[in-house]
Amino acid sequence: MDPYDLNCDIDFIAVVGPTASGKSAVAMELASAINGSIVCCDSVQLYEGFDIGSAKPSKNDRAKVPHFLFDDFKWNEECDAAIYATKARRAITEIKASNRIPVVTGGTGLYLRALLGHQWDEGLPKDAELRRQLNERESGALYAELQGLDPRRAFQLHPNDKFRVVRALEIIKLTGQPVKQSEFSTSLTANQRIIVMDPPRAELHSDIEKRTKLMIEKGLVAEVEDLINQGVQKTCKPMASIGYFETVQMLDGLVKSCDLENLIAASTRQYAKRQCTWFQKTERTWTLQAPGQIHDLIAKLVYN
């Protein structure tokens, strides 16, 4: 396989990596250069109204290049890796039918794995009643239990990611053992390409701090207040994501407003660390340490 050959039937090119690593900028430049369309692979950007806290692409960018699956779900609609993969494949088929190249971008590793055809909990049992009972418990207690039963899976998740924490505990309670996710392949086919963003940690942490500050300046708190006033429940899945969770805590008087920025930045750094660990195990075609390196790659793709 020639990785620079775009004349073959490209399934998609994915741009993935930790939060604040420049994925969106790289995806925009790439899609603009190769007649591409962008497909969301971010579990929060899928939800309508969750814009600032998820660093969703701007309306201007979305007008320049076709974007798919952004704002595809209402706050009270469920989305998991299997549902995402089904929708993403439909979007990819539509994009290819229009003679454009799909560019999948985001940092949700489970969704990428599902898109590649490797559902992490595929074939494992489910129990709606058990899941209901687990969901009645407090997130911190659930996460603490998961840390004791499956520390590896707990490390991969944010303590407030109640949906995935509950699913992990559900599997353990039904099977008597945690899922050995490392056994699931993330191999690529001949027509798939993956770019992994892997910036130096010091630079990544600096960019996280800058982005967190910008989110608050752009009106993250007002965005959360507006969502709540529109009837969005504070306990819904996207509201449990980083940035939104801490802001809700502040609005509820559990966090001081002066501490909000530092809390969000700290949670984001922890999440980025888990993402980096995840993507280290992902087969890739190219690795970029900085968004600017996409220019050399585009030159090889376009003029190969």
DRENZA-894362 format. One record per residue (C-alpha): x, y, z. Coordinates in steps of 0.05 Angstrom, whole numbers, plus 5000, padded with zeros to 4 digits. Layout:
BEGIN
XYZ
...
end
This chain:
BEGIN
500050005000
502650694981
500251135039
500551754994
496151464939
489351804941
487351514874
485250854906
478450764937
480051125002
475250925058
477251515102
483151895131
482651985206
485952545247
485952335319
489752475384
489052805451
484853415465
487954095446
493053765400
490654135338
486353585306
480954055281
485854525248
489553955215
482953635191
480754305161
487254415123
487353695099
480053685077
480854355041
486954095003
484353414981
476953574968
474853255033
468953285081
469653235156
466252705199
465852815275
469052295321
468052675386
462852425435
460853135458
461153505392
455753035367
450853385413
447054015393
448354625435
454754375467
459354825428
464355235468
466054695519
467254175465
471354635420
466554495364
468654745295
466355455280
460555615235
465555935187
469555295182
463254885173
461155335116
467855255081
468154495085
462254015092
461753735163
457853115184
454952865250
456353515288
449953705326
446953035305
444052865373
439453215422
441753245495
437052685516
438752205459
443451625472
449651505432
454750945442
460450685400
455950215359
450850765344
456451235326
459750735279
453250615242
452051365232
459251495213
459350945160
452951245130
456251925128
462551635097
458451285043
454751945028
461352335024
464551824977
458351834933
459552574923
466652434901
469752734963
474552425013
472052305084
476452605138
474552325206
476852735265
476252725341
479152445404
474151905424
478251275417
472550785428
468651105371
474651055325
475550325344
468250185329
468850535262
474750085246
470249495260
472549325330
467049445381
470349375449
464349055483
461748685422
458148035441
458348175515
451948115557
447448685576
442348745633
437749345632
435549255704
442649215730
444449825689
438550205719
440750025789
447950245775
445550905746
441951065811
448651085847
453251685853
458651745800
464351785849
462251135883
461550785817
468451005794
471650795860
468650105852
471250055781
478250265804
478149665852
475449165801
478849405737
484049945749
486349935676
479350095650
478450615705
484850955683
482051025612
475751375636
474152035668
470851945737
464852335711
463851905649
458151535683
455651205619
462150825606
463650695680
456750375687
457849955625
464549705651
461549515718
455649185683
460348745644
464448565705
458248385746
455247965689
461547605667
465547585731
471547915698
473748555664
474348615589
481348535563
480949095512
488149005491
485948375455
481848775406
485548965343
485949675315
489149465250
487749855186
485449625119
489149815055
484350385042
484450705111
489451235135
490451495205
494252115228
495752115302
497352785335
502752685387
505453355412
510753415466
507253395534
509654085556
506754395493
500254005500
499354235572
500654955551
495554905495
490454605543
491255195590
490555685533
484355345506
481055295574
482156045585
479256185516
473155755528
471456145591
472656805555
468156595498
462356465547
462555745571
458755925635
453356285596
452855695548
451555215605
446555685637
442855735570
442654985562
439754895632
434655445620
432555075556
430954455598
437454065589
438353625650
444753725690
445552975694
445152825620
451052485585
454153085549
453553515612
458053025648
463753175601
469853595620
468354335624
460854245629
461153825692
465654325729
461354905706
455054575733
458654465799
460355205801
453155415785
450854945841
455555285890
460154685897
466055025863
468455745869
468256145805
475556335814
477455595814
473555405752
479055515700
484255125739
479454545753
477554475679
484854515658
486953985709
481353515687
483153625614
490453465627
488452815661
483852635603
489252805552
494052335588
489051765581
488051935508
495451925495
495951235526
490150995484
492751265418
499750985430
496650305416
493150535353
496050335287
497450955247
499851175178
503151825201
504852165267
504852925273
507853285332
505253965311
499354205267
504154565221
507153905198
500753775158
503454225103
509053735084
504253155087
499153505042
504653654992
506252904987
498952714983
497153214930
503353164887
504952424896
end
